Amino acid sequence: MKRARATRAGDSGRRSMFPAAAATHPPLDHVPVLLDAVLAALAPRDGAVYVDGTFGAGGYAAALLAAAHCRVLGIDRDPDAVRRGAALAELHPGRLTLIEGRFGDMERLVGDIAPGPIAGITLDLGLSSMQLDSAERGFSFRLDGPLDMRMSAGVSAAGQNDAGSDARENAADLVARLSEEDLALLIRSLGEERFARRVARRIVAARQQSPIRRTGELAEIVRAAIPTREPGLDPATRTFQALRIAVNDELGEIDRGLAGAERLLEPGGRLAIVAFHSLEDARVKSFLRQRSGTVATSRHAPPAPAAPPPSFRLLGRRAIRPSEEEIARNPRARSARLRAAERIAAAPGFLGSGEPAGPVAPGAAR
Ligand SMILES: C[S@@+](CC[C@H](N)C(=O)[O-])C[C@H]1O[C@@H](n2cnc3c(N)ncnc32)[C@H](O)[C@@H]1O
């Protein structure tokens, strides 16, 4: 993975206060979700270093920078996000470093720049509004565009996909390559789509006529394959979700990111993760339960092998959900769940190699 146009400048020594005033952030195109709860979980303090592994529009990073005189390393695999973040870095000279890369590689990316202790790490999984609302990125079933879905393929100044930034297979190539059986498996496992077989059959029939290269074409094929309608849910939603997760190996990234965060955080350091769908959240929940020694066990189950000592303490037993007021203000927050934990002094656990904790879907790139 290409390392990034890091953006740094000298430190002005200025201190700003939370909530972020207009002067601490350029206008946001993405409304940060569960921002107050993320900030409360991270409890930023002066002089400490924080990692925002999903920088996006910089909403979390800006709030951290405003809340304490800390330093933030902002990672994003999307070159557009890194480019746009330069404006925020200029507002906080010397305190925000932007890194183009994947949070699954955070140990290496961060170690190169800030080898000292890391006081907090946050991940806000999924897509930004800018990615979702750009037809050219190919994530949206509402907007017609190239069937791309690579988070790391930015859009050039001419409005074309900047394919040169990533050799990863895009969604059109994945849809063209997989067998009907593997497509059905992928759509069922990563999209939780109960009509996955029908969808896969239609896709294969359609691609025999001509390659499927546009989001609009695929969305129509999927809609025609699904016999039922759920209020408020486009029938293409689950298939698009499945392809996006596979194209970007999002579940593998979560596993590697969690393992990296566990190794990077200092004792007392905080981890705050916002997930938007059940597959992501289940991954995070399972990791934190195992690493905090809070896995529920049945007295009828065979004795479990000795677990490593806990390396995290959960901050709250349940995930935090957005309030009705936040959802009314920002409907995209609807399905968000925040889980947070504090690193305690024990060696990192069993995910030391960054290996995924569960099955990997067919076609999921590594
Ligand atoms: C929901 S947005 C984050 C929004 C951000 N918290 C804010 O307040 O503006 C998710 C961002 O994470 C990035 N992203 C997703 N997966 C990533 C990964 N594995 N590594 C680095 N960035 C990733 C996406 O490109 C996107 O910009």
The ligand as an SDF file (V2000), in Angstrom:
LIG
                    3D

 27 29  0  0  0  0  0  0  0  0999 V2000
  -17.6630    6.9030    8.1090 C   0  0  0  0  0  0  0  0  0  0  0  0
  -16.2710    7.6400    7.3600 S   0  0  0  0  0  0  0  0  0  0  0  0
  -15.4360    8.4010    8.7080 C   0  0  0  0  0  0  0  0  0  0  0  0
  -15.9580    9.7480    9.0420 C   0  0  0  0  0  0  0  0  0  0  0  0
  -15.1680   10.4880   10.1020 C   0  0  0  0  0  0  0  0  0  0  0  0
  -15.2710    9.8470   11.4090 N   0  0  0  0  0  0  0  0  0  0  0  0
  -15.6160   11.9150   10.1950 C   0  0  0  0  0  0  0  0  0  0  0  0
  -16.0850   12.3220   11.2660 O   0  0  0  0  0  0  0  0  0  0  0  0
  -15.5290   12.6320    9.2180 O   0  0  0  0  0  0  0  0  0  0  0  0
  -15.2620    6.2750    7.0480 C   0  0  0  0  0  0  0  0  0  0  0  0
  -13.9400    6.6020    6.3880 C   0  0  0  0  0  0  0  0  0  0  0  0
  -13.0850    5.5060    6.6580 O   0  0  0  0  0  0  0  0  0  0  0  0
  -12.3460    5.2080    5.5210 C   0  0  0  0  0  0  0  0  0  0  0  0
  -11.9910    3.7910    5.6290 N   0  0  0  0  0  0  0  0  0  0  0  0
  -12.8120    2.7240    5.5850 C   0  0  0  0  0  0  0  0  0  0  0  0
  -12.1180    1.5910    5.7500 N   0  0  0  0  0  0  0  0  0  0  0  0
  -10.8200    1.9530    5.9210 C   0  0  0  0  0  0  0  0  0  0  0  0
   -9.6100    1.2370    6.1490 C   0  0  0  0  0  0  0  0  0  0  0  0
   -9.5990   -0.0940    6.2470 N   0  0  0  0  0  0  0  0  0  0  0  0
   -8.4750    1.9300    6.3090 N   0  0  0  0  0  0  0  0  0  0  0  0
   -8.4710    3.2970    6.2330 C   0  0  0  0  0  0  0  0  0  0  0  0
   -9.5870    4.0170    5.9830 N   0  0  0  0  0  0  0  0  0  0  0  0
  -10.7450    3.3620    5.8480 C   0  0  0  0  0  0  0  0  0  0  0  0
  -13.2510    5.5170    4.3640 C   0  0  0  0  0  0  0  0  0  0  0  0
  -12.4760    5.7790    3.2110 O   0  0  0  0  0  0  0  0  0  0  0  0
  -13.9830    6.7450    4.8890 C   0  0  0  0  0  0  0  0  0  0  0  0
  -13.3380    7.9240    4.4920 O   0  0  0  0  0  0  0  0  0  0  0  0
  1  2  1  0
  2  3  1  0
  2 10  1  0
  3  4  1  0
  4  5  1  0
  5  6  1  0
  5  7  1  0
  7  8  2  0
  7  9  1  0
 10 11  1  0
 11 12  1  0
 11 26  1  0
 12 13  1  0
 13 14  1  0
 13 24  1  0
 14 15  1  0
 14 23  1  0
 15 16  2  0
 16 17  1  0
 17 18  1  0
 17 23  2  0
 18 19  1  0
 18 20  2  0
 20 21  1  0
 21 22  2  0
 22 23  1  0
 24 25  1  0
 24 26  1  0
 26 27  1  0
M  CHG  2   2   1   9  -1
M  END
$$$$
